[in-house]
């Protein structure tokens, strides 16, 4: 398929209906395709603005355009960030928040991450303050601050341009461009990372669907974190792209 994950989301919304509710998390809100699309566009725009390159930034890697660390639990917003960031010239690098400070630092250095997106509420609940404080060479961006920075111009852009013309708002890229970066836990040394293309992620989803016939009649409980390869593909992207409902649970 010559698609990006974002384009696959648009196609699924067209097939199943933009107002079909499909994602739920511990906030006990059900989000529709339209809601998820709003998250991908709004958060992608806000993060792109907050991570604009500075003059002293290292030159980008060809295989990993401007990686942004994602340190968030299983939430609808996390899934929205993963799908939305590539359309704004950023690659979501899914950091393993169960890893120690040294493993997190190694992942940050390997991917040349300069910004990490997280949430104050999550950092407090997961007791990650010490690990975040130990990270060197990164700026921490909090979802709470990003949302407060949503201006009237952003809202007008979203409602009058991005949502009516979603294929024109982001830079879609190609199926071979970077869609995400995943890391191992570092239990056998430094974390090992891999850059996954849109084609690779969508191929994995298609392979699973070829074995199990998921449909709108199904509801999936995803307790694997989205930084996990199976948690991202089978537990996150697969239900959204096949019309099945999914409950994102944060604790395996």
C-alpha positions as CSV (number, residue, x, y, z in Angstrom):
1,X,0.0,0.0,0.0
2,X,1.4,3.4,-1.0
3,X,-0.1,5.1,2.1
4,X,1.1,6.7,5.2
5,X,-0.6,5.8,8.5
6,X,-2.4,9.1,8.5
7,X,-3.9,8.4,5.1
8,X,-4.9,4.9,6.3
9,X,-6.7,6.6,9.2
10,X,-8.6,8.9,6.8
11,X,-9.6,5.9,4.7
12,X,-10.8,4.0,7.8
13,X,-12.9,7.1,8.9
14,X,-14.4,7.3,5.4
15,X,-15.3,3.6,5.5
16,X,-16.7,3.4,9.0
17,X,-18.0,6.9,9.5
18,X,-16.2,9.9,11.0
19,X,-18.5,9.8,14.1
20,X,-18.1,6.1,14.8
21,X,-16.7,5.9,18.4
22,X,-13.7,3.6,18.6
23,X,-11.1,4.6,21.2
24,X,-11.5,4.7,24.9
25,X,-9.0,5.1,27.7
26,X,-9.0,5.5,31.5
27,X,-10.6,8.9,31.2
28,X,-13.7,6.9,30.3
29,X,-14.4,9.0,27.2
30,X,-15.1,7.4,23.9
31,X,-13.4,9.1,21.0
32,X,-14.7,8.9,17.4
33,X,-12.6,9.0,14.2
34,X,-13.3,12.7,14.0
35,X,-12.1,13.2,17.6
36,X,-8.9,11.2,16.9
37,X,-8.3,13.2,13.7
38,X,-8.6,16.4,15.7
39,X,-6.0,15.2,18.1
40,X,-3.6,14.1,15.4
41,X,-3.8,17.5,13.7
42,X,-3.9,19.8,16.7
43,X,-1.2,18.0,18.7
44,X,1.0,17.6,15.6
45,X,0.8,21.3,14.9
46,X,1.5,22.3,18.6
47,X,4.5,19.9,19.0
48,X,5.9,20.9,15.6
49,X,5.9,24.6,16.7
50,X,7.4,23.8,20.1
51,X,10.2,21.7,18.5
52,X,11.2,24.1,15.7
53,X,14.9,23.6,15.0
54,X,17.4,26.0,16.5
55,X,20.6,27.2,15.0
56,X,22.8,25.0,17.2
57,X,20.8,21.8,16.6
58,X,22.6,18.8,15.1
59,X,21.9,18.2,11.4
60,X,19.0,15.7,11.0
61,X,19.6,12.1,10.2
62,X,18.3,11.0,6.8
63,X,16.5,8.0,8.2
64,X,15.0,9.8,11.2
65,X,13.6,13.3,10.5
66,X,13.6,15.3,13.7
67,X,12.8,12.7,16.3
68,X,10.6,13.7,19.2
69,X,10.6,11.5,22.3
70,X,7.1,10.3,23.4
71,X,7.0,9.4,27.1
72,X,3.3,8.8,27.7
73,X,1.0,6.0,28.8
74,X,-1.8,4.4,26.8
75,X,-4.1,7.3,26.1
76,X,-6.0,8.4,23.0
77,X,-3.7,11.5,22.9
78,X,-0.6,9.2,22.7
79,X,-2.1,7.4,19.7
80,X,-3.0,10.7,18.1
81,X,0.6,11.9,18.5
82,X,2.0,8.8,16.9
83,X,-0.2,9.1,13.9
84,X,0.0,12.9,13.6
85,X,3.6,13.9,14.1
86,X,5.0,12.5,10.8
87,X,2.7,14.8,8.9
88,X,4.5,17.8,10.6
89,X,8.0,16.7,9.9
90,X,8.6,14.9,13.2
91,X,9.2,11.3,14.0
92,X,7.6,9.9,17.2
93,X,10.4,8.1,19.1
94,X,8.5,5.8,21.6
95,X,10.5,5.9,24.9
96,X,10.2,3.0,27.3
97,X,9.1,4.7,30.6
98,X,9.7,1.4,32.5
99,X,13.4,1.5,31.7
100,X,16.0,3.0,34.0
101,X,17.5,6.5,33.7
102,X,20.6,5.1,31.9
103,X,18.6,3.2,29.3
104,X,16.4,6.3,28.6
105,X,19.5,8.4,28.2
106,X,21.0,5.9,25.8
107,X,17.9,5.9,23.7
108,X,17.8,9.7,23.6
109,X,21.4,9.8,22.5
110,X,21.0,7.0,19.9
111,X,18.1,8.8,18.2
112,X,19.5,12.3,18.7
113,X,16.3,13.3,20.5
114,X,16.2,17.0,21.6
115,X,12.6,17.2,22.9
116,X,10.5,14.8,24.9
117,X,6.7,15.1,25.2
118,X,5.2,13.8,28.4
119,X,2.5,14.8,30.9
120,X,2.9,16.2,34.4
121,X,0.0,14.0,35.7
122,X,1.7,10.9,34.3
123,X,5.2,11.8,35.6
124,X,3.7,12.2,39.1
125,X,1.6,9.1,39.0
126,X,4.4,6.9,37.5
127,X,7.0,8.5,39.8
128,X,9.3,9.4,36.9
129,X,10.6,12.7,38.3
130,X,14.1,11.4,39.0
131,X,14.4,9.8,35.6
132,X,13.3,12.9,33.8
133,X,15.7,15.1,35.9
134,X,18.6,12.8,35.0
135,X,18.0,13.2,31.2
136,X,20.7,15.4,29.6
137,X,20.5,17.4,26.5
138,X,16.7,17.4,26.1
139,X,13.9,19.8,26.6
140,X,10.8,18.4,28.3
141,X,7.4,19.4,26.8
142,X,4.3,18.8,28.9
143,X,0.9,18.1,27.2
144,X,-0.8,20.4,29.7
145,X,1.4,23.4,28.6
146,X,1.0,22.5,24.9
147,X,-2.8,22.5,25.2
148,X,-2.8,25.9,27.0
149,X,-0.8,27.2,24.1
150,X,-3.6,26.5,21.7
151,X,-4.5,29.9,20.2
152,X,-7.5,31.2,18.4
153,X,-5.5,31.0,15.1
154,X,-4.8,27.3,15.9
155,X,-8.5,26.7,16.4
156,X,-9.5,28.5,13.2
157,X,-6.8,26.5,11.3
158,X,-8.1,23.3,12.7
159,X,-11.9,23.9,12.1
160,X,-11.8,25.8,8.9
161,X,-8.8,24.2,7.1
162,X,-7.3,21.1,8.6
163,X,-10.5,19.1,9.4
164,X,-12.4,20.0,6.1
165,X,-9.2,19.3,4.0
166,X,-7.2,16.8,6.1
167,X,-5.1,15.6,3.2
168,X,-3.9,19.1,2.5
169,X,-3.1,20.3,6.0
170,X,-0.1,18.0,6.9
171,X,2.8,17.0,4.8
172,X,1.9,13.4,4.1
173,X,5.3,12.1,2.9
174,X,5.7,8.7,1.3
175,X,5.1,5.1,2.5
176,X,8.8,4.6,2.8
177,X,9.4,7.6,5.1
178,X,9.8,7.2,8.9
179,X,6.6,6.6,10.8
180,X,8.0,5.8,14.3
181,X,11.1,4.7,16.2
182,X,10.9,1.9,18.8
183,X,13.5,0.8,21.4
184,X,14.2,-2.3,23.4
185,X,14.3,-2.1,27.2
186,X,18.1,-2.2,27.4
187,X,18.0,-5.3,29.6
188,X,20.9,-6.8,27.5
189,X,23.0,-3.6,27.3
190,X,22.1,-0.3,25.8
191,X,18.6,-0.1,24.2
192,X,18.5,-1.0,20.5
193,X,16.4,1.1,18.2
194,X,14.8,0.7,14.8
195,X,13.2,3.2,12.5
196,X,9.9,1.9,11.1
197,X,8.4,3.1,7.9
198,X,4.7,3.7,7.2
199,X,4.8,0.7,4.9
200,X,6.3,-1.5,7.6
201,X,3.6,-0.6,10.2
202,X,0.7,-1.0,7.7
203,X,2.2,-4.3,6.5
204,X,2.2,-5.6,10.0
205,X,-1.4,-4.6,10.5
206,X,-2.4,-6.3,7.2
207,X,-0.5,-9.5,8.2
208,X,-2.5,-9.7,11.5
209,X,-5.8,-9.0,9.8
210,X,-5.0,-11.7,7.3
211,X,-5.0,-14.2,10.2
212,X,-7.8,-12.8,12.4
213,X,-10.8,-11.1,10.9
214,X,-11.3,-8.1,13.1
215,X,-14.4,-6.0,12.4
216,X,-16.7,-3.3,13.9
217,X,-18.2,-6.1,16.1
218,X,-15.0,-6.5,18.1
219,X,-13.5,-4.6,21.0
220,X,-9.9,-5.0,21.9
221,X,-8.3,-4.4,25.3
222,X,-4.8,-3.1,24.8
223,X,-2.8,-3.4,28.0
224,X,0.6,-3.4,26.2
225,X,2.2,0.0,26.1
226,X,2.3,1.8,22.8
227,X,6.1,1.9,23.0
228,X,5.9,-1.9,22.6
229,X,6.0,-3.2,19.0
230,X,2.9,-5.4,19.4
231,X,1.2,-2.8,21.6
232,X,1.6,-0.2,18.8
233,X,0.6,-2.4,15.8
234,X,-1.9,-5.0,17.1
235,X,-3.2,-3.0,20.1
236,X,-3.2,0.5,18.7
237,X,-3.1,0.8,14.9
238,X,-5.0,-2.4,14.0
239,X,-8.3,-1.6,15.7
240,X,-8.3,2.0,14.5
241,X,-7.7,1.0,10.9
242,X,-10.1,-1.9,10.9
243,X,-13.0,-0.2,12.7
244,X,-12.8,-2.3,15.9
245,X,-13.2,-0.5,19.2
246,X,-10.2,-0.4,21.5
247,X,-9.8,0.3,25.2
248,X,-6.3,1.6,26.0
249,X,-5.3,0.4,29.4
250,X,-2.0,1.8,30.8
251,X,-0.7,-1.1,33.1
252,X,0.1,-4.5,31.6
